[in-house]
Amino acid sequence: MHLESLSLVNFKNYEQLDIELDNRINCFVGNNGVGKTNLLDAIYYLSLTKSYFNPVDSQNIKHNEDFFVIQGKFKHNESTENIYCGLKRNRKKQFKRNNKEYQRLAEHIGLIPVVMISPADSSLILDGSEERRKFINMVISQYDPEYLEKVIYYNRTLTQRNKLLKDFGASGRFDKETLEIYNDQLAAAGNEIYRKRQDFTGQLVPIFQQFYNQISMGNEQVELVYQSHLQNSDFRELLEQSERKDRALEYTTAGIHKDDLVLNLDGFPIKKTGSQGQQKTYLVALKLAKFEFIRKIHNLKPVLLLDDIFDKFDAGRVKQIIKLVAGSEFGQIFITDTSQSHLEPILQEAGVSYRLFNIDKKGIELK
């Protein structure tokens, strides 16, 4: 799967853009603030129906305009997929595949697998467990549509159960029978989500460790540890045991919505002990492991988006990453960087086809 061409109208800082792309490596080079990252975000939109950086769709419309359009032509073997995303202010987002509009955006997830590596990924290390659950959910959803449906159902049921608990507190009345209905629904969906997360993380860990060793040249030991309330308890029993606490706090305190991934380096949390370079290496290795996992499950190479990832890396680690992604296991790659002289010699040495686009405030130019 690769993107042949990309067209934008009123998307972020782009009034209009039409570019033809290389099927292997495409580099967008320019100063900060000229819109390099916005091009990668447009590709992400076409793959996963939303922005990687801004969840409010209307905020991705160019200032003083009323709509945006993103269009891409993807090739997969001999077939062509024309993907359209359009949004007008105060209107529902339109998403089409080959001129046929999706009724539900979730139907598109998985058609064009994508992996983004960005400085924004630092939230996986620095922020709370919700970010790491989002990471797990996004990977599994790209190859298992039923999992995405279960997560949506679980979150909806969790919201309803929490509302019921608040109603108990406000009214002083307690309805055990209704609460048990929600307990049954949460447990059924939650147990299935837990099994799939457990299977995913079990398979991901050795792949992640392999990539980290390749990038760091074996200098550190890393591990991922999946934590869940369900590891030592039955979910239905957990809900019963936590009933008094849930009623007092007026929300659901136990379940897979509390799951987490512990990220360790040499036996200690990387958040506390890792340097900026080590944390960045950790995140790149984690995302490359995500790529490899999806590739194996999907039998399809995801589009790989590398946004300004070489900052804070020494030349040796940059070469290791380029050498990795230039291999035959990877497909189409998009890279943003501020320095052509820094990037181009490494690409030439890798011996793979590429296109290099210079971007400034006047526009975009193929070099």
C-alpha positions in Angstrom: 0.0 0.0 0.0 1.4 3.4 -0.9 0.1 6.9 -1.5 0.6 8.1 -5.2 -0.8 11.6 -4.8 -2.0 14.0 -2.2 -4.4 17.0 -2.6 -5.3 19.6 0.0 -7.7 22.5 0.0 -7.8 24.8 3.0 -6.2 22.3 5.3 -4.3 24.0 8.2 -1.8 26.4 6.5 -2.3 25.0 3.0 -4.7 26.9 0.7 -4.2 24.4 -2.1 -1.6 21.7 -2.7 -1.2 18.8 -5.3 1.9 16.6 -5.1 3.0 13.3 -6.7 4.9 11.0 -4.4 7.6 8.3 -4.5 6.4 4.9 -3.5 9.4 4.4 -1.0 10.7 7.5 0.7 9.4 11.1 0.7 11.2 13.9 2.6 9.7 17.2 3.5 12.5 19.6 4.4 12.2 23.2 5.7 12.3 25.5 8.7 10.0 25.0 11.7 6.5 26.4 11.2 6.3 26.1 7.4 3.8 23.2 7.4 5.9 20.0 7.1 4.1 18.2 9.9 0.7 19.2 8.5 1.4 17.1 5.4 2.0 14.1 7.5 -1.2 14.8 9.5 -3.2 15.0 6.3 -1.9 11.5 5.4 -2.8 10.3 8.9 -6.3 11.7 8.4 -6.8 9.7 5.2 -5.8 6.6 7.1 -7.6 6.9 10.5 -10.3 9.5 9.8 -8.9 12.1 12.3 -5.9 14.3 13.1 -3.0 12.9 15.0 -2.5 16.3 16.7 -5.8 18.0 17.1 -9.0 16.1 17.9 -11.3 19.1 17.1 -11.8 18.7 13.3 -13.0 22.3 12.7 -9.7 23.6 14.1 -7.9 22.0 11.1 -9.7 24.3 8.7 -7.4 27.1 7.4 -8.1 30.4 9.1 -10.9 32.5 7.6 -12.1 29.6 5.5 -15.3 27.5 5.9 -14.1 24.0 4.9 -11.2 21.7 4.2 -10.7 18.8 1.8 -8.0 16.1 1.8 -7.8 13.6 -1.0 -5.4 10.8 -1.6 -4.9 8.1 -4.3 -3.5 4.9 -2.8 -2.2 1.9 -4.8 -2.4 -1.6 -3.4 -1.0 -4.2 -5.9 -3.1 -3.5 -9.0 -6.0 -1.8 -7.3 -6.6 1.9 -6.6 -8.2 3.4 -3.5 -9.4 7.1 -3.8 -10.0 8.4 -0.3 -11.8 11.7 0.3 -12.1 13.6 3.6 -14.1 16.8 3.7 -15.4 19.1 6.5 -17.6 22.2 6.5 -17.9 24.3 9.6 -20.9 23.2 11.8 -21.4 20.1 9.5 -20.7 16.5 9.9 -17.4 15.2 8.5 -17.6 13.4 5.1 -15.4 10.4 4.4 -15.5 8.5 1.1 -13.8 5.5 -0.4 -14.0 5.5 -4.2 -16.8 8.1 -4.2 -18.9 6.0 -1.8 -19.5 7.6 1.6 -19.0 5.7 4.8 -22.0 5.5 7.1 -19.7 4.9 10.1 -16.1 6.1 10.2 -15.1 3.0 12.1 -15.7 1.0 8.8 -12.6 2.7 7.3 -10.2 1.9 10.1 -7.7 -0.8 9.0 -8.0 -0.3 5.3 -4.8 1.9 5.1 -2.7 1.0 8.1 -0.4 3.8 9.3 2.2 4.5 12.0 3.2 8.0 13.0 6.3 8.7 15.0 6.4 12.3 16.4 7.8 14.4 19.2 4.2 14.4 20.5 4.7 10.7 21.4 6.5 11.8 24.5 3.1 11.8 26.1 3.3 8.0 26.1 6.1 8.3 28.7 5.3 11.5 30.5 1.5 11.5 30.8 -1.0 9.2 32.5 -2.2 5.7 31.7 -4.9 7.0 29.3 -2.2 7.8 26.7 -0.8 4.2 26.8 -4.3 2.7 26.6 -4.9 4.8 23.5 -1.7 3.4 22.0 -2.8 -0.1 22.6 -6.3 0.5 21.3 -5.1 2.2 18.1 -2.8 -0.7 17.2 -5.3 -3.4 17.8 -8.1 -1.5 16.1 -6.1 -1.3 12.8 -6.3 -5.1 12.4 -9.3 -6.1 14.5 -12.5 -4.1 13.8 -14.4 -6.2 16.4 -12.0 -5.0 19.1 -12.8 -1.3 18.2 -16.5 -2.1 18.5 -16.0 -3.7 21.9 -14.0 -0.7 23.2 -16.7 1.7 21.9 -19.4 -0.4 23.6 -17.4 -0.7 26.8 -16.8 3.1 27.1 -20.5 3.8 26.4 -21.6 1.3 29.1 -19.0 2.7 31.5 -20.4 6.2 31.0 -23.9 4.9 31.7 -22.8 3.0 34.8 -21.0 6.1 36.1 -24.2 8.2 35.5 -26.2 5.6 37.4 -23.8 5.8 40.4 -24.1 9.6 40.4 -27.9 9.3 40.3 -27.8 7.0 43.3 -25.8 9.6 45.2 -28.1 12.5 44.2 -31.4 10.7 44.9 -30.4 8.6 47.9 -32.0 5.6 46.2 -30.1 2.4 45.2 -31.2 0.0 42.4 -29.2 -3.2 42.7 -30.9 -4.9 39.8 -30.1 -2.1 37.3 -26.5 -1.9 38.5 -26.1 -5.6 37.9 -27.2 -5.3 34.3 -24.4 -2.8 33.7 -22.0 -5.1 35.6 -22.8 -8.0 33.3 -22.4 -5.8 30.2 -19.1 -4.3 31.4 -17.7 -7.7 32.4 -18.6 -9.4 29.1 -17.0 -6.6 26.9 -14.1 -6.0 29.4 -13.0 -9.7 29.5 -12.7 -9.8 25.8 -10.8 -6.6 25.5 -8.4 -7.8 28.3 -7.7 -11.0 26.5 -6.9 -9.2 23.2 -4.7 -6.6 25.0 -2.8 -9.4 26.8 -2.2 -11.3 23.6 -1.1 -8.1 21.8 1.4 -7.0 24.5 2.8 -10.5 24.8 3.6 -10.6 21.1 4.8 -6.9 21.0 7.4 -7.1 23.8 10.1 -9.2 22.0 9.7 -7.2 18.7 10.1 -4.0 20.7 13.2 -5.3 22.5 14.7 -6.3 19.1 14.2 -2.8 17.6 15.6 -1.0 20.6 18.7 -3.2 20.6 19.2 -2.4 16.9 18.9 1.4 17.3 20.8 1.6 20.6 23.4 -1.0 19.5 22.6 -3.1 22.6 23.6 -0.5 25.2 20.5 -0.8 27.4 17.9 -3.3 28.4 14.2 -2.4 28.0 10.9 -4.0 29.0 7.1 -3.4 28.7 4.9 -4.7 31.5 1.1 -4.9 30.9 -0.9 -4.1 34.1 -4.6 -4.8 34.5 -7.0 -5.4 37.4 -8.1 -8.5 35.5 -4.7 -10.2 35.8 -5.6 -11.7 39.2 -9.3 -11.2 39.5 -12.6 -12.0 37.7 -14.1 -8.8 36.4 -17.6 -9.6 37.6 -16.3 -10.3 41.1 -14.2 -7.1 41.0 -17.3 -5.0 40.3 -19.1 -6.7 43.2 -16.2 -6.1 45.5 -15.8 -2.5 44.6 -19.5 -1.7 44.8 -19.4 0.2 48.1 -16.4 2.2 47.0 -18.0 3.0 43.6 -21.1 4.2 45.3 -19.1 6.4 47.7 -17.0 7.9 44.9 -19.8 7.9 42.3 -17.7 6.3 39.5 -16.4 2.9 38.5 -13.0 2.3 40.2 -12.1 -1.1 38.8 -11.9 -2.4 35.2 -9.9 -2.4 32.0 -10.3 1.4 31.7 -7.5 1.4 34.4 -5.1 -0.7 32.4 -1.5 0.5 31.9 1.8 -0.3 30.2 4.8 0.1 32.5 7.8 1.4 30.4 11.2 0.4 32.0 14.8 1.0 31.0 17.5 -1.1 32.8 14.9 -2.1 35.4 13.7 1.4 36.2 10.8 3.6 34.9 12.2 5.4 31.9 10.1 8.5 32.8 12.4 9.0 35.8 15.7 7.6 34.7 15.9 8.0 30.9 17.7 10.9 29.2 15.9 12.7 26.3 17.8 10.6 23.8 17.0 7.3 25.6 13.3 8.3 25.8 13.2 9.1 22.1 15.0 5.9 21.2 12.4 4.0 23.4 9.5 5.7 21.6 10.9 5.1 18.1 11.5 1.4 18.9 8.0 1.1 20.3 6.4 2.6 17.2 8.6 0.5 14.9 7.5 -2.6 16.9 3.9 -1.4 16.3 4.7 -1.2 12.6 6.1 -4.7 12.5 3.2 -6.1 14.5 0.6 -4.6 12.2 2.6 -5.8 9.1 2.6 -9.4 10.3 -1.0 -9.5 11.3 -2.3 -7.5 8.3 0.1 -8.9 5.8 0.3 -5.3 4.6 3.1 -2.7 5.2 1.7 0.3 7.0 2.6 3.8 5.7 5.3 5.1 8.1 5.3 8.8 9.1 8.5 10.1 10.7 8.0 13.6 12.0 11.1 15.4 13.1 12.4 12.3 14.9 16.1 13.0 14.4 16.3 15.9 16.8 18.4 14.9 19.9 19.8 11.8 18.1 23.5 11.5 17.4 24.6 10.7 13.8 25.0 7.0 14.7 21.4 6.5 15.8 20.1 8.5 12.8 21.9 6.2 10.5 20.7 3.1 12.3 17.1 4.3 12.0 17.4 5.1 8.3 19.1 1.8 7.7 16.3 0.0 9.4 13.4 1.7 7.6 15.1 1.6 4.2 15.0 -2.2 4.4 12.6 -4.4 2.4 10.4 -5.0 5.5 9.2 -1.4 5.2 7.1 0.2 2.5 6.4 3.9 1.9 7.9 6.3 4.3 7.4 10.1 4.9 10.1 12.0 6.8 10.2 15.6 7.9 13.5 17.4 8.9 14.9 20.9 9.1 18.2 20.0 7.3 18.6 18.7 3.7 22.4 18.5 4.2 21.8 16.4 7.3 19.4 14.0 5.7 20.2 13.5 2.0 23.7 11.9 2.4 22.2 9.2 4.7 19.4 8.5 2.2 21.9 8.3 -0.7 24.0 5.9 1.4 20.9 3.7 2.1 20.5 3.2 -1.7 16.7 3.5 -1.8 14.6 5.7 -4.1 13.4 8.9 -2.6 11.9 12.3 -3.4 12.9 15.4 -1.4 10.6 18.4 -1.2 11.7 21.8 0.1 9.0 23.7 1.9 9.0 27.4 2.8 6.2 30.0 3.3 6.0 30.5 -0.5 5.1 26.8 -1.1 6.6 23.4 -1.8 9.2 22.5 -4.4 10.6 19.1 -5.5 14.4 19.0 -5.5 
